[in-house]
């Protein structure tokens, strides 16, 4: 049944994604960025609804009251594909960081490029950090949340990688807060796996943090994420 449910999910997930990307490419250029972000967030919302209907994966959010109204840097652990699209509608208006080559994917990549992501070349880490700081500052100044995954890569469910300091340096330079986010999406949607497991994805939003020392803040939020995962 897990294979059957997962297969049905992927048919709807991929099919609706292609349709949504096509519509986004056609309609998106005529919308201002904020309207574009709102319109494009309809598909991630549908995908999560469909994930529940087919695979019985439920989303529970804790700490929504901690989300500040002003722009901030959102730092989240990274376990798989779920968070890369779900946070597009959970945190609005949002700018994400992604690999530059993803924008070359027909339709989907073209649609993503309309959302003004920070598209980096991961083979050039020094340039990527400078680009993140520069473009991230521009996005914050324009009123957007900026979502970063400080682990830099996907980590298996239950584990937490080392948090890089660049996300926290971005917040410090722009005098904005860091909003820590923790989730266990890998328990239900393991990275690079076909099967989806029924259960609850719990997303916890922590208290916003002022950054005085980026290295210390990175370590503190990493520890908070580890402890939150154990509690969940």
Backbone as CSV, one residue per row, in Angstrom:
resi,resn,N_x,N_y,N_z,CA_x,CA_y,CA_z,C_x,C_y,C_z
1,UNK,0.819,-1.214,0.000,0.000,0.000,0.000,0.852,1.263,0.000
2,UNK,2.017,1.206,0.663,2.881,2.389,0.674,3.339,2.739,-0.736
3,UNK,3.689,1.710,-1.518,4.114,1.963,-2.896,2.962,2.521,-3.718
4,UNK,1.768,1.961,-3.532,0.605,2.418,-4.288,0.260,3.859,-3.939
5,UNK,0.182,4.152,-2.645,-0.136,5.518,-2.212,0.925,6.502,-2.698
6,UNK,2.180,6.114,-2.586,3.266,6.996,-3.024,3.218,7.222,-4.527
7,UNK,2.881,6.160,-5.272,2.778,6.299,-6.719,1.659,7.250,-7.123
8,UNK,0.514,7.126,-6.479,-0.606,8.036,-6.760,-0.211,9.475,-6.425
9,UNK,0.499,9.623,-5.297,0.938,10.972,-4.922,1.835,11.571,-5.993
10,UNK,2.812,10.791,-6.471,3.754,11.340,-7.445,3.073,11.684,-8.764
11,UNK,2.081,10.916,-9.149,1.350,11.252,-10.374,0.704,12.628,-10.241
12,UNK,0.020,12.847,-9.101,-0.612,14.146,-8.886,0.390,15.251,-8.630
13,UNK,1.454,14.926,-7.906,2.486,15.905,-7.546,3.214,16.424,-8.787
14,UNK,3.680,15.502,-9.606,4.427,15.899,-10.805,3.498,16.511,-11.855
15,UNK,2.341,15.887,-12.045,1.402,16.416,-13.035,0.931,17.811,-12.703
16,UNK,0.553,18.029,-11.443,0.100,19.361,-11.040,1.251,20.356,-11.060
17,UNK,2.476,19.866,-10.767,3.639,20.751,-10.799,3.924,21.268,-12.198
18,UNK,3.785,20.386,-13.185,3.997,20.802,-14.577,2.948,21.833,-14.992
19,UNK,1.688,21.552,-14.641,0.610,22.478,-14.987,0.801,23.824,-14.279
20,UNK,1.129,23.766,-12.985,1.312,25.003,-12.227,2.487,25.810,-12.775
21,UNK,3.567,25.125,-13.166,4.738,25.827,-13.708,4.404,26.491,-15.035
22,UNK,3.628,25.805,-15.866,3.219,26.390,-17.145,2.388,27.655,-16.921
23,UNK,1.408,27.558,-16.023,0.568,28.727,-15.746,1.389,29.870,-15.146
24,UNK,2.347,29.510,-14.295,3.193,30.527,-13.675,4.023,31.260,-14.729
25,UNK,4.542,30.508,-15.704,5.347,31.128,-16.762,4.503,32.037,-17.658
26,UNK,3.238,31.682,-17.827,2.351,32.468,-18.686,1.829,33.711,-17.963
27,UNK,1.421,33.537,-16.701,0.782,34.624,-15.965,1.782,35.441,-15.145
28,UNK,2.805,34.766,-14.614,3.730,35.402,-13.695,4.365,36.695,-14.159
29,UNK,4.850,36.784,-15.401,5.521,38.007,-15.838,4.641,39.255,-15.780
30,UNK,3.331,39.073,-15.735,2.419,40.215,-15.727,2.005,40.631,-14.314
31,UNK,2.534,39.942,-13.300,2.173,40.235,-11.919,3.346,40.876,-11.190
32,UNK,3.085,41.809,-10.267,4.165,42.303,-9.414,4.669,41.179,-8.520
33,UNK,5.873,41.327,-7.975,6.517,40.223,-7.259,5.664,39.689,-6.110
34,UNK,5.074,40.553,-5.295,4.281,40.079,-4.153,3.081,39.254,-4.604
35,UNK,2.401,39.710,-5.664,1.265,38.956,-6.199,1.745,37.646,-6.819
36,UNK,2.902,37.696,-7.439,3.494,36.515,-8.057,3.788,35.460,-6.991
37,UNK,4.383,35.894,-5.877,4.700,34.975,-4.782,3.433,34.343,-4.212
38,UNK,2.396,35.129,-4.076,1.128,34.615,-3.556,0.515,33.606,-4.529
39,UNK,0.513,33.949,-5.807,-0.061,33.070,-6.819,0.708,31.754,-6.913
40,UNK,2.037,31.837,-6.897,2.868,30.647,-7.032,2.772,29.749,-5.795
41,UNK,2.369,30.300,-4.659,2.286,29.506,-3.431,1.057,28.591,-3.404
42,UNK,0.159,28.742,-4.379,-1.024,27.884,-4.417,-0.646,26.428,-4.675
43,UNK,0.368,26.213,-5.521,0.735,24.831,-5.823,1.351,24.109,-4.618
44,UNK,2.306,24.708,-3.886,2.809,24.020,-2.679,1.706,23.708,-1.677
45,UNK,0.740,24.600,-1.566,-0.379,24.349,-0.656,-1.170,23.126,-1.119
46,UNK,-1.415,23.046,-2.428,-2.120,21.879,-2.979,-1.301,20.607,-2.776
47,UNK,0.012,20.688,-3.008,0.867,19.506,-2.893,0.823,18.931,-1.482
48,UNK,0.815,19.794,-0.472,0.730,19.301,0.900,-0.641,18.687,1.203
49,UNK,-1.677,19.301,0.668,-3.032,18.744,0.828,-3.103,17.369,0.174
50,UNK,-2.543,17.245,-1.011,-2.577,15.980,-1.740,-1.710,14.933,-1.050
51,UNK,-0.617,15.374,-0.434,0.239,14.457,0.315,-0.526,13.834,1.479
52,UNK,-1.372,14.633,2.122,-2.181,14.108,3.221,-3.259,13.153,2.699
53,UNK,-3.911,13.538,1.610,-4.994,12.714,1.071,-4.502,11.351,0.598
54,UNK,-3.310,11.309,0.015,-2.823,10.062,-0.565,-1.949,9.249,0.387
55,UNK,-1.109,9.924,1.152,-0.116,9.230,1.975,-0.313,9.425,3.472
56,UNK,-1.371,10.167,3.843,-1.694,10.403,5.254,-0.526,11.027,6.021
57,UNK,0.124,11.993,5.369,1.185,12.767,6.012,0.584,14.105,6.432
58,UNK,0.485,14.298,7.727,-0.154,15.492,8.283,0.903,16.511,8.695
59,UNK,0.570,17.785,8.566,1.459,18.868,8.989,0.899,19.532,10.236
60,UNK,1.740,19.646,11.256,1.389,20.349,12.486,2.431,21.442,12.707
61,UNK,1.960,22.665,12.944,2.870,23.805,13.129,2.775,24.293,14.564
62,UNK,3.912,24.480,15.170,3.990,24.978,16.541,4.810,26.269,16.555
63,UNK,4.269,27.309,17.199,5.014,28.553,17.338,4.745,29.586,16.262
64,UNK,3.579,29.501,15.595,3.270,30.473,14.544,3.287,31.909,15.060
65,UNK,3.004,32.067,16.349,2.972,33.416,16.926,4.363,34.049,16.967
66,UNK,5.410,33.244,16.746,6.779,33.770,16.785,7.219,34.402,15.475
67,UNK,6.421,34.246,14.431,6.795,34.791,13.125,6.689,36.309,13.138
68,UNK,7.791,37.021,12.981,7.741,38.489,13.008,7.128,39.052,11.729
69,UNK,6.542,40.229,11.841,5.959,40.874,10.668,7.033,41.491,9.784
70,UNK,8.125,41.931,10.390,9.186,42.559,9.613,10.090,41.500,8.988
71,UNK,10.849,41.863,7.938,11.740,40.908,7.280,12.746,40.311,8.263
72,UNK,13.089,39.051,8.058,14.077,38.374,8.889,14.714,37.264,8.076
73,UNK,15.765,36.679,8.625,16.418,35.531,8.009,15.887,34.266,8.684
74,UNK,15.252,33.403,7.919,14.720,32.145,8.437,15.765,31.061,8.216
75,UNK,16.160,30.386,9.289,17.137,29.298,9.168,16.454,27.991,9.555
76,UNK,16.558,27.017,8.680,15.876,25.736,8.889,16.834,24.580,8.661
77,UNK,16.608,23.482,9.382,17.320,22.253,9.057,16.800,21.709,7.731
78,UNK,17.595,20.838,7.124,17.284,20.389,5.762,17.345,18.868,5.714
79,UNK,16.188,18.231,5.523,16.127,16.772,5.502,15.710,16.190,4.155
80,UNK,15.092,16.989,3.300,14.631,16.424,2.040,13.965,17.452,1.156
81,UNK,13.065,16.964,0.330,12.410,17.804,-0.668,11.226,18.580,-0.094
82,UNK,10.599,18.064,0.948,9.368,18.652,1.464,9.534,20.124,1.794
83,UNK,10.575,20.470,2.534,10.721,21.858,2.988,11.077,22.831,1.871
84,UNK,11.610,22.301,0.749,12.010,23.201,-0.323,10.813,23.848,-1.016
85,UNK,9.654,23.189,-0.962,8.470,23.813,-1.570,7.437,24.250,-0.536
86,UNK,7.343,23.543,0.576,6.300,23.845,1.563,6.470,25.218,2.197
87,UNK,7.704,25.613,2.443,7.924,26.883,3.124,7.605,28.076,2.236
88,UNK,7.388,27.799,0.948,7.026,28.872,0.025,5.679,29.488,0.391
89,UNK,4.793,28.689,0.966,3.511,29.258,1.381,3.389,29.395,2.898
90,UNK,4.216,28.655,3.641,4.160,28.773,5.098,4.727,30.104,5.572
91,UNK,5.693,30.636,4.818,6.298,31.929,5.153,6.184,32.846,3.935
92,UNK,5.346,33.863,4.061,5.080,34.753,2.913,5.277,36.199,3.338
93,UNK,5.938,36.998,2.487,6.578,36.712,1.190,8.007,36.227,1.400
94,UNK,8.414,35.251,0.614,9.644,34.524,0.884,10.582,34.495,-0.319
95,UNK,11.870,34.638,-0.029,12.928,34.429,-1.018,13.753,33.237,-0.556
96,UNK,14.049,32.323,-1.460,14.819,31.134,-1.098,16.169,31.121,-1.821
97,UNK,17.085,30.375,-1.250,18.382,30.139,-1.879,18.357,28.765,-2.522
98,UNK,18.861,28.661,-3.746,18.867,27.371,-4.435,20.060,27.258,-5.365
99,UNK,20.273,26.052,-5.880,21.369,25.823,-6.813,21.017,26.426,-8.176
100,UNK,21.953,27.116,-8.768,21.723,27.834,-10.022,21.216,26.920,-11.128
101,UNK,21.725,25.684,-11.164,21.347,24.777,-12.252,19.880,24.380,-12.212
102,UNK,19.226,24.531,-11.052,17.806,24.194,-10.959,16.949,25.103,-11.834
103,UNK,17.437,26.308,-12.100,16.673,27.248,-12.921,16.660,26.848,-14.393
104,UNK,17.483,25.861,-14.763,17.528,25.399,-16.150,16.472,24.333,-16.436
105,UNK,15.812,23.825,-15.390,14.775,22.816,-15.588,13.604,23.433,-16.349
106,UNK,13.201,22.852,-17.471,12.095,23.425,-18.244,10.839,23.633,-17.394
107,UNK,10.186,24.726,-17.584,8.952,25.143,-16.919,9.168,25.410,-15.420
108,UNK,9.524,24.374,-14.645,9.663,24.571,-13.200,10.766,25.582,-12.899
109,UNK,11.929,25.398,-13.499,13.036,26.317,-13.263,12.741,27.710,-13.775
110,UNK,12.066,27.787,-14.919,11.713,29.093,-15.462,10.736,29.814,-14.532
111,UNK,9.787,29.051,-13.992,8.826,29.650,-13.063,9.533,30.123,-11.788
112,UNK,10.461,29.316,-11.268,11.196,29.687,-10.057,12.003,30.952,-10.263
113,UNK,12.544,31.139,-11.448,13.359,32.326,-11.705,12.539,33.608,-11.583
114,UNK,11.222,33.504,-11.772,10.349,34.672,-11.658,10.141,35.100,-10.206
115,UNK,10.552,34.244,-9.256,10.372,34.550,-7.834,11.598,35.219,-7.228
116,UNK,12.590,35.530,-8.069,13.816,36.202,-7.636,14.532,35.453,-6.511
117,UNK,14.819,34.166,-6.716,15.577,33.427,-5.704,17.045,33.860,-5.719
118,UNK,17.779,33.448,-4.715,19.230,33.633,-4.708,19.812,32.365,-5.300
119,UNK,20.213,32.419,-6.549,20.662,31.229,-7.280,22.182,31.184,-7.293
120,UNK,22.767,30.254,-6.542,24.214,30.217,-6.368,24.856,29.064,-7.130
121,UNK,26.143,29.223,-7.385,26.967,28.163,-7.967,27.719,27.495,-6.823
122,UNK,27.298,26.299,-6.437,27.870,25.639,-5.258,29.311,25.187,-5.486
123,UNK,29.759,25.143,-6.740,31.142,24.757,-7.009,32.119,25.884,-6.706
124,UNK,31.591,27.079,-6.446,32.418,28.230,-6.090,31.932,28.782,-4.756
125,UNK,32.305,28.135,-3.643,31.743,28.477,-2.334,31.991,29.915,-1.882
126,UNK,33.188,30.449,-2.143,33.474,31.818,-1.714,32.573,32.818,-2.431
127,UNK,32.420,32.631,-3.737,31.544,33.508,-4.508,30.090,33.332,-4.064
128,UNK,29.728,32.101,-3.728,28.356,31.829,-3.297,28.032,32.556,-2.003
129,UNK,28.989,32.584,-1.079,28.768,33.279,0.196,28.592,34.775,-0.034
130,UNK,29.465,35.358,-0.857,29.362,36.794,-1.144,28.041,37.116,-1.840
131,UNK,27.635,36.258,-2.764,26.364,36.458,-3.458,25.195,36.371,-2.493
132,UNK,25.257,35.414,-1.581,24.189,35.259,-0.590,24.075,36.508,0.278
133,UNK,25.207,37.036,0.709,25.194,38.232,1.549,24.678,39.444,0.779
134,UNK,25.122,39.599,-0.462,24.720,40.771,-1.249,23.254,40.700,-1.674
135,UNK,22.873,39.586,-2.290,21.495,39.473,-2.779,20.519,39.283,-1.621
136,UNK,20.959,38.594,-0.578,20.104,38.454,0.602,19.790,39.794,1.222
137,UNK,20.781,40.678,1.245,20.562,42.029,1.785,19.548,42.793,0.940
138,UNK,19.635,42.625,-0.371,18.675,43.286,-1.265,17.254,42.772,-1.026
139,UNK,17.117,41.463,-0.856,15.785,40.892,-0.647,15.193,41.346,0.694
140,UNK,16.013,41.390,1.725,15.534,41.862,3.026,15.103,43.322,2.935
141,UNK,15.873,44.129,2.229,15.547,45.551,2.089,14.239,45.757,1.337
142,UNK,13.892,44.797,0.469,12.646,44.907,-0.294,11.445,44.351,0.461
143,UNK,11.661,43.869,1.698,10.548,43.424,2.536,10.282,41.934,2.523
144,UNK,11.219,41.131,2.018,11.017,39.687,1.942,11.688,38.968,3.113
145,UNK,11.095,37.845,3.521,11.817,36.903,4.365,12.847,36.205,3.474
146,UNK,13.996,35.858,4.052,15.002,35.104,3.312,15.200,33.764,4.017
147,UNK,14.956,32.671,3.290,15.078,31.324,3.836,16.411,30.709,3.439
148,UNK,17.170,30.258,4.442,18.453,29.611,4.194,18.523,28.301,4.978
149,UNK,19.256,27.336,4.419,19.491,26.061,5.082,20.967,26.016,5.475
150,UNK,21.294,26.397,6.708,22.703,26.561,7.084,23.518,25.276,7.121
151,UNK,22.872,24.112,7.074,23.627,22.860,6.982,24.277,22.716,5.608
152,UNK,23.690,23.368,4.595,24.266,23.354,3.255,23.902,22.152,2.419
153,UNK,23.397,21.097,3.027,23.002,19.896,2.308,21.977,19.129,3.142
154,UNK,21.359,18.132,2.531,20.362,17.345,3.244,21.025,16.421,4.270
155,UNK,20.384,16.302,5.410,20.874,15.444,6.491,19.793,14.416,6.803
156,UNK,20.193,13.197,7.090,19.227,12.138,7.362,18.350,12.476,8.559
157,UNK,17.125,11.968,8.528,16.160,12.222,9.598,16.759,11.889,10.955
158,UNK,16.537,12.784,11.905,17.048,12.588,13.251,18.394,13.219,13.498
159,UNK,19.107,13.569,12.435,20.431,14.172,12.575,20.410,15.656,12.222
160,UNK,21.441,16.358,12.664,21.600,17.780,12.356,23.060,18.012,11.974
161,UNK,23.280,18.647,10.826,24.641,18.954,10.399,25.145,20.234,11.037
162,UNK,26.402,20.547,10.781,26.978,21.782,11.303,26.348,22.994,10.625
163,UNK,25.971,23.978,11.423,25.361,25.196,10.896,26.454,26.196,10.510
164,UNK,26.480,26.575,9.230,27.424,27.587,8.769,27.001,28.962,9.287
165,UNK,27.945,29.860,9.408,27.670,31.158,10.017,27.138,32.197,9.030
166,UNK,27.181,31.909,7.712,26.821,32.919,6.714,25.383,33.413,6.863
167,UNK,24.446,32.511,7.204,23.046,32.919,7.392,22.936,33.951,8.509
168,UNK,23.701,33.740,9.561,23.646,34.609,10.723,24.398,35.917,10.466
169,UNK,25.436,35.828,9.636,26.152,37.039,9.240,25.253,37.934,8.394
170,UNK,24.422,37.330,7.562,23.468,38.100,6.755,22.516,38.878,7.658
171,UNK,22.000,38.224,8.683,21.094,38.894,9.618,21.807,40.014,10.366
172,UNK,23.026,39.743,10.798,23.789,40.737,11.554,24.058,41.978,10.717
173,UNK,24.470,41.796,9.476,24.801,42.921,8.602,23.592,43.802,8.314
174,UNK,22.420,43.188,8.317,21.211,43.947,7.980,20.384,44.322,9.205
175,UNK,20.931,44.023,10.380,20.262,44.378,11.639,18.836,43.825,11.688
176,UNK,18.687,42.564,11.263,17.391,41.884,11.357,17.574,40.636,12.216
177,UNK,16.481,40.059,12.633,16.544,38.877,13.489,16.623,37.592,12.668
178,UNK,17.103,36.567,13.326,17.088,35.212,12.764,15.915,34.466,13.372
179,UNK,15.150,33.781,12.527,14.019,32.986,12.997,14.364,31.510,12.826
180,UNK,14.601,30.781,13.930,14.941,29.357,13.807,13.708,28.495,13.538
181,UNK,13.855,27.553,12.623,12.775,26.638,12.267,13.326,25.218,12.282
182,UNK,12.552,24.309,12.835,12.966,22.901,12.918,11.807,22.001,12.488
183,UNK,12.101,20.969,11.736,11.062,20.032,11.288,11.640,18.635,11.180
184,UNK,10.764,17.665,11.106,11.159,16.252,10.999,10.634,15.635,9.708
185,UNK,10.664,16.395,8.606,10.050,15.931,7.360,10.636,14.615,6.867
186,UNK,11.915,14.359,7.179,12.554,13.129,6.713,11.951,11.865,7.289
187,UNK,11.212,11.982,8.389,10.549,10.796,8.948,9.456,10.282,8.020
188,UNK,8.788,11.202,7.325,7.684,10.835,6.433,8.092,10.859,4.963
189,UNK,9.018,11.744,4.609,9.455,11.886,3.224,10.976,11.838,3.209
190,UNK,11.566,10.652,3.312,13.031,10.539,3.318,13.620,11.024,2.002
191,UNK,14.773,11.648,2.080,15.432,12.149,0.877,15.777,11.010,-0.071
192,UNK,15.519,11.237,-1.371,15.876,10.291,-2.435,15.171,8.938,-2.298
193,UNK,14.036,8.916,-1.611,13.269,7.684,-1.454,11.899,7.846,-2.113
194,UNK,11.417,6.753,-2.691,10.117,6.790,-3.357,8.967,6.751,-2.361
195,UNK,9.096,5.898,-1.353,7.989,5.690,-0.420,7.808,6.874,0.524
196,UNK,6.521,7.192,0.789,6.150,8.204,1.774,5.468,7.467,2.931
197,UNK,5.849,7.807,4.142,5.349,7.089,5.312,4.306,7.926,6.047
198,UNK,3.169,7.347,6.369,2.152,8.105,7.102,2.685,8.551,8.456
199,UNK,2.233,9.732,8.860,2.692,10.264,10.141,2.499,11.766,10.190
200,UNK,3.197,12.382,11.103,3.059,13.823,11.319,4.398,14.511,11.076
201,UNK,4.393,15.496,10.192,5.533,16.396,10.064,5.275,17.563,11.016
202,UNK,6.091,17.666,12.018,5.940,18.748,12.985,6.964,19.832,12.682
203,UNK,6.477,21.022,12.407,7.339,22.161,12.131,7.262,23.116,13.311
204,UNK,8.405,23.355,13.949,8.468,24.211,15.124,9.157,25.523,14.770
205,UNK,8.496,26.628,15.077,9.053,27.964,14.856,9.515,28.498,16.207
206,UNK,10.796,28.760,16.332,11.354,29.230,17.591,11.218,30.731,17.767
207,UNK,11.775,31.224,18.828,11.762,32.663,19.098,12.794,33.372,18.227
208,UNK,12.447,34.539,17.665,13.413,35.304,16.874,14.625,35.680,17.725
209,UNK,15.784,35.685,17.076,17.043,35.902,17.783,17.811,37.064,17.170
210,UNK,18.287,37.960,18.015,19.188,39.012,17.555,20.603,38.439,17.491
211,UNK,21.318,38.761,16.422,22.653,38.209,16.221,23.708,39.250,16.573
212,UNK,24.513,38.927,17.557,25.657,39.769,17.908,26.959,39.135,17.429
213,UNK,27.036,37.818,17.571,28.196,37.069,17.098,27.670,35.929,16.223
214,UNK,27.989,35.966,14.931,27.400,35.007,13.994,27.833,33.570,14.284
215,UNK,29.069,33.364,14.685,29.553,32.014,14.984,28.841,31.450,16.206
216,UNK,28.710,32.252,17.237,28.042,31.806,18.460,26.559,31.543,18.204
217,UNK,25.918,32.428,17.428,24.496,32.257,17.124,24.261,30.985,16.319
218,UNK,25.152,30.707,15.365,25.024,29.485,14.565,25.078,28.252,15.460
219,UNK,25.990,28.240,16.399,26.119,27.104,17.304,24.889,26.976,18.198
220,UNK,24.399,28.111,18.716,23.231,28.077,19.604,21.993,27.551,18.897
221,UNK,21.778,27.981,17.655,20.601,27.526,16.913,20.755,26.070,16.497
222,UNK,21.967,25.644,16.218,22.196,24.229,15.923,21.816,23.363,17.122
223,UNK,22.230,23.785,18.302,21.888,23.048,19.522,20.381,23.067,19.747
224,UNK,19.749,24.228,19.524,18.280,24.322,19.664,17.593,23.349,18.714
225,UNK,18.091,23.256,17.486,17.491,22.344,16.502,17.651,20.896,16.945
226,UNK,18.818,20.541,17.439,19.057,19.174,17.918,18.110,18.822,19.049
227,UNK,17.961,19.739,19.988,17.087,19.488,21.134,15.624,19.429,20.724
228,UNK,15.229,20.275,19.776,13.839,20.286,19.323,13.500,18.995,18.582
229,UNK,14.431,18.499,17.787,14.198,17.233,17.084,14.025,16.081,18.065
230,UNK,14.842,16.081,19.112,14.717,15.017,20.115,13.354,15.086,20.818
231,UNK,12.885,16.303,21.070,11.607,16.475,21.756,10.443,16.068,20.860
232,UNK,10.592,16.311,19.567,9.509,15.973,18.631,9.421,14.474,18.401
